[in-house]
């Protein structure tokens, strides 16, 4: 069973908060998530007050 969504989103936010840019394949590998889940999480972040 994978991580719960809030924890995944927090990990993604921490990674993306730096000045480094990531390719989707690298995010998939580092986070152990599918591109589909990463996109969904990014959409949630984008639609929230974090942006």
N, CA, C and O atoms as a printed pandas DataFrame, in Angstrom:
     atom_number atom_name residue_name chain_id  residue_number  x_coord  y_coord  z_coord
0              1         N          UNK        A               1    0.842   -1.180    0.000
1              2        CA          UNK        A               1    0.000    0.000    0.000
2              3         C          UNK        A               1    0.886    1.242    0.000
3              4         O          UNK        A               1    1.887    1.291    0.714
4              5         N          UNK        A               2    0.527    2.231   -0.786
5              6        CA          UNK        A               2    1.326    3.446   -0.907
6              7         C          UNK        A               2    1.088    4.418    0.232
7              8         O          UNK        A               2    0.287    4.185    1.137
8              9         N          UNK        A               3    1.811    5.503    0.148
9             10        CA          UNK        A               3    1.679    6.550    1.154
10            11         C          UNK        A               3    0.310    7.216    1.048
11            12         O          UNK        A               3   -0.317    7.224   -0.011
12            13         N          UNK        A               4   -0.132    7.766    2.157
13            14        CA          UNK        A               4   -1.372    8.514    2.101
14            15         C          UNK        A               4   -1.127    9.835    1.380
15            16         O          UNK        A               4   -0.007   10.347    1.391
16            17         N          UNK        A               5   -2.144   10.379    0.764
17            18        CA          UNK        A               5   -1.988   11.542   -0.107
18            19         C          UNK        A               5   -1.373   12.760    0.571
19            20         O          UNK        A               5   -0.483   13.371   -0.020
20            21         N          UNK        A               6   -1.786   13.147    1.762
21            22        CA          UNK        A               6   -1.154   14.325    2.379
22            23         C          UNK        A               6    0.357   14.173    2.540
23            24         O          UNK        A               6    1.104   15.132    2.343
24            25         N          UNK        A               7    0.798   12.995    2.891
25            26        CA          UNK        A               7    2.232   12.759    3.051
26            27         C          UNK        A               7    2.934   12.852    1.700
27            28         O          UNK        A               7    4.017   13.430    1.601
28            29         N          UNK        A               8    2.323   12.286    0.659
29            30        CA          UNK        A               8    2.892   12.365   -0.691
30            31         C          UNK        A               8    3.008   13.811   -1.140
31            32         O          UNK        A               8    4.031   14.214   -1.693
32            33         N          UNK        A               9    1.960   14.595   -0.904
33            34        CA          UNK        A               9    1.948   15.994   -1.324
34            35         C          UNK        A               9    3.017   16.774   -0.576
35            36         O          UNK        A               9    3.696   17.614   -1.167
36            37         N          UNK        A              10    3.171   16.512    0.694
37            38        CA          UNK        A              10    4.203   17.188    1.482
38            39         C          UNK        A              10    5.593   16.862    0.940
39            40         O          UNK        A              10    6.427   17.756    0.798
40            41         N          UNK        A              11    5.845   15.603    0.640
41            42        CA          UNK        A              11    7.144   15.221    0.060
42            43         C          UNK        A              11    7.373   15.933   -1.263
43            44         O          UNK        A              11    8.482   16.395   -1.534
44            45         N          UNK        A              12    6.341   16.025   -2.086
45            46        CA          UNK        A              12    6.447   16.703   -3.370
46            47         C          UNK        A              12    6.727   18.192   -3.182
47            48         O          UNK        A              12    7.577   18.756   -3.870
48            49         N          UNK        A              13    6.019   18.824   -2.258
49            50        CA          UNK        A              13    6.243   20.241   -1.973
50            51         C          UNK        A              13    7.671   20.505   -1.497
51            52         O          UNK        A              13    8.302   21.474   -1.917
52            53         N          UNK        A              14    8.164   19.659   -0.639
53            54        CA          UNK        A              14    9.529   19.817   -0.129
54            55         C          UNK        A              14   10.538   19.716   -1.267
55            56         O          UNK        A              14   11.464   20.522   -1.358
56            57         N          UNK        A              15   10.353   18.721   -2.137
57            58        CA          UNK        A              15   11.274   18.571   -3.264
58            59         C          UNK        A              15   11.228   19.782   -4.187
59            60         O          UNK        A              15   12.268   20.259   -4.641
60            61         N          UNK        A              16   10.034   20.277   -4.463
61            62        CA          UNK        A              16    9.882   21.354   -5.439
62            63         C          UNK        A              16   10.140   22.737   -4.846
63            64         O          UNK        A              16   10.163   23.724   -5.581
64            65         N          UNK        A              17   10.332   22.825   -3.545
65            66        CA          UNK        A              17   10.546   24.125   -2.914
66            67         C          UNK        A              17   11.959   24.665   -3.145
67            68         O          UNK        A              17   12.209   25.854   -2.948
68            69         N          UNK        A              18   12.871   23.807   -3.557
69            70        CA          UNK        A              18   14.232   24.238   -3.847
70            71         C          UNK        A              18   14.327   24.885   -5.214
71            72         O          UNK        A              18   13.330   25.022   -5.923
72            73         N          UNK        A              19   15.520   25.274   -5.570
73            74        CA          UNK        A              19   15.719   25.943   -6.854
74            75         C          UNK        A              19   15.936   24.951   -7.999
75            76         O          UNK        A              19   15.968   25.345   -9.165
76            77         N          UNK        A              20   16.081   23.696   -7.676
77            78        CA          UNK        A              20   16.323   22.670   -8.694
78            79         C          UNK        A              20   15.043   22.329   -9.456
79            80         O          UNK        A              20   13.948   22.352   -8.893
80            81         N          UNK        A              21   15.194   22.018  -10.726
81            82        CA          UNK        A              21   14.060   21.570  -11.545
82            83         C          UNK        A              21   14.170   20.073  -11.769
83            84         O          UNK        A              21   15.270   19.533  -11.892
84            85         N          UNK        A              22   13.028   19.407  -11.820
85            86        CA          UNK        A              22   12.985   17.963  -11.981
86            87         C          UNK        A              22   12.211   17.579  -13.233
87            88         O          UNK        A              22   11.220   18.217  -13.588
88            89         N          UNK        A              23   12.676   16.532  -13.890
89            90        CA          UNK        A              23   11.934   15.910  -14.979
90            91         C          UNK        A              23   10.928   14.961  -14.338
91            92         O          UNK        A              23   11.156   14.470  -13.232
92            93         N          UNK        A              24    9.821   14.700  -15.023
93            94        CA          UNK        A              24    8.790   13.822  -14.474
94            95         C          UNK        A              24    9.353   12.447  -14.122
95            96         O          UNK        A              24    9.020   11.894  -13.074
96            97         N          UNK        A              25   10.196   11.895  -14.980
97            98        CA          UNK        A              25   10.766   10.566  -14.716
98            99         C          UNK        A              25   11.566   10.552  -13.416
99           100         O          UNK        A              25   11.547    9.565  -12.681
100          101         N          UNK        A              26   12.267   11.646  -13.135
101          102        CA          UNK        A              26   13.047   11.715  -11.898
102          103         C          UNK        A              26   12.131   11.815  -10.679
103          104         O          UNK        A              26   12.395   11.198   -9.647
104          105         N          UNK        A              27   11.055   12.593  -10.803
105          106        CA          UNK        A              27   10.089   12.669   -9.704
106          107         C          UNK        A              27    9.471   11.298   -9.441
107          108         O          UNK        A              27    9.317   10.884   -8.292
108          109         N          UNK        A              28    9.120   10.604  -10.519
109          110        CA          UNK        A              28    8.539    9.265  -10.373
110          111         C          UNK        A              28    9.492    8.352   -9.599
111          112         O          UNK        A              28    9.082    7.648   -8.676
112          113         N          UNK        A              29   10.755    8.374   -9.984
113          114        CA          UNK        A              29   11.746    7.500   -9.349
114          115         C          UNK        A              29   11.989    7.892   -7.897
115          116         O          UNK        A              29   11.978    7.038   -7.010
116          117         N          UNK        A              30   12.205    9.165   -7.656
117          118        CA          UNK        A              30   12.528    9.620   -6.294
118          119         C          UNK        A              30   11.356    9.472   -5.331
119          120         O          UNK        A              30   11.551    9.148   -4.159
120          121         N          UNK        A              31   10.130    9.708   -5.821
121          122        CA          UNK        A              31    8.967    9.651   -4.948
122          123         C          UNK        A              31    8.280    8.285   -4.950
123          124         O          UNK        A              31    7.432    8.013   -4.100
124          125         N          UNK        A              32    8.646    7.433   -5.900
125          126        CA          UNK        A              32    8.008    6.120   -5.987
126          127         C          UNK        A              32    6.541    6.235   -6.354
127          128         O          UNK        A              32    5.704    5.470   -5.875
128          129         N          UNK        A              33    6.239    7.202   -7.213
129          130        CA          UNK        A              33    4.850    7.468   -7.616
130          131         C          UNK        A              33    4.745    7.420   -9.128
131          132         O          UNK        A              33    5.740    7.581   -9.836
132          133         N          UNK        A              34    3.538    7.199   -9.616
133          134        CA          UNK        A              34    3.310    7.252  -11.055
134          135         C          UNK        A              34    3.188    8.705  -11.498
135          136         O          UNK        A              34    2.879    9.588  -10.698
136          137         N          UNK        A              35    3.433    8.938  -12.779
137          138        CA          UNK        A              35    3.291   10.288  -13.331
138          139         C          UNK        A              35    1.859   10.777  -13.146
139          140         O          UNK        A              35    1.632   11.959  -12.892
140          141         N          UNK        A              36    0.910    9.882  -13.271
141          142        CA          UNK        A              36   -0.506   10.247  -13.106
142          143         C          UNK        A              36   -0.771   10.796  -11.704
143          144         O          UNK        A              36   -1.433   11.823  -11.554
144          145         N          UNK        A              37   -0.255   10.116  -10.677
145          146        CA          UNK        A              37   -0.452   10.584   -9.303
146          147         C          UNK        A              37    0.271   11.899   -9.052
147          148         O          UNK        A              37   -0.242   12.774   -8.354
148          149         N          UNK        A              38    1.460   12.035   -9.621
149          150        CA          UNK        A              38    2.200   13.288   -9.448
150          151         C          UNK        A              38    1.413   14.437  -10.066
151          152         O          UNK        A              38    1.276   15.499   -9.458
152          153         N          UNK        A              39    0.896   14.223  -11.275
153          154        CA          UNK        A              39    0.100   15.276  -11.925
154          155         C          UNK        A              39   -1.131   15.638  -11.101
155          156         O          UNK        A              39   -1.462   16.814  -10.948
156          157         N          UNK        A              40   -1.797   14.635  -10.579
157          158        CA          UNK        A              40   -2.986   14.887   -9.739
158          159         C          UNK        A              40   -2.609   15.703   -8.501
159          160         O          UNK        A              40   -3.302   16.652   -8.133
160          161         N          UNK        A              41   -1.512   15.322   -7.872
161          162        CA          UNK        A              41   -1.074   16.042   -6.678
162          163         C          UNK        A              41   -0.668   17.474   -7.025
163          164         O          UNK        A              41   -0.962   18.403   -6.273
164          165         N          UNK        A              42    0.005   17.653   -8.159
165          166        CA          UNK        A              42    0.385   19.001   -8.588
166          167         C          UNK        A              42   -0.852   19.861   -8.876
167          168         O          UNK        A              42   -0.878   21.051   -8.559
168          169         N          UNK        A              43   -1.865   19.252   -9.473
169          170        CA          UNK        A              43   -3.112   19.987   -9.726
170          171         C          UNK        A              43   -3.765   20.410   -8.414
171          172         O          UNK        A              43   -4.294   21.517   -8.303
172          173         N          UNK        A              44   -3.726   19.525   -7.424
173          174        CA          UNK        A              44   -4.299   19.854   -6.106
174          175         C          UNK        A              44   -3.508   21.005   -5.476
175          176         O          UNK        A              44   -4.101   21.939   -4.936
176          177         N          UNK        A              45   -2.198   20.945   -5.541
177          178        CA          UNK        A              45   -1.362   22.026   -4.996
178          179         C          UNK        A              45   -1.655   23.324   -5.708
179          180         O          UNK        A              45   -1.805   24.369   -5.074
180          181         N          UNK        A              46   -1.738   23.261   -7.030
181          182        CA          UNK        A              46   -1.984   24.452   -7.830
182          183         C          UNK        A              46   -3.327   25.098   -7.496
183          184         O          UNK        A              46   -3.439   26.324   -7.499
184          185         N          UNK        A              47   -4.332   24.298   -7.213
185          186        CA          UNK        A              47   -5.662   24.835   -6.920
186          187         C          UNK        A              47   -5.838   25.234   -5.454
187          188         O          UNK        A              47   -6.888   25.744   -5.064
188          189         N          UNK        A              48   -4.803   24.998   -4.650
189          190        CA          UNK        A              48   -4.898   25.332   -3.221
190          191         C          UNK        A              48   -4.240   26.682   -2.934
191          192         O          UNK        A              48   -3.833   27.393   -3.853
192          193         N          UNK        A              49   -4.146   27.010   -1.699
193          194        CA          UNK        A              49   -3.546   28.282   -1.283
194          195         C          UNK        A              49   -2.021   28.234   -1.278
195          196         O          UNK        A              49   -1.381   29.236   -0.960
196          197         N          UNK        A              50   -1.422   27.091   -1.624
197          198        CA          UNK        A              50    0.037   26.964   -1.617
198          199         C          UNK        A              50    0.688   27.767   -2.735
199          200         O          UNK        A              50    1.867   28.107   -2.646
200          201         N          UNK        A              51   -0.063   28.072   -3.781
201          202        CA          UNK        A              51    0.521   28.778   -4.938
202          203         C          UNK        A              51    0.320   30.271   -4.823
203          204         O          UNK        A              51    0.744   31.021   -5.702
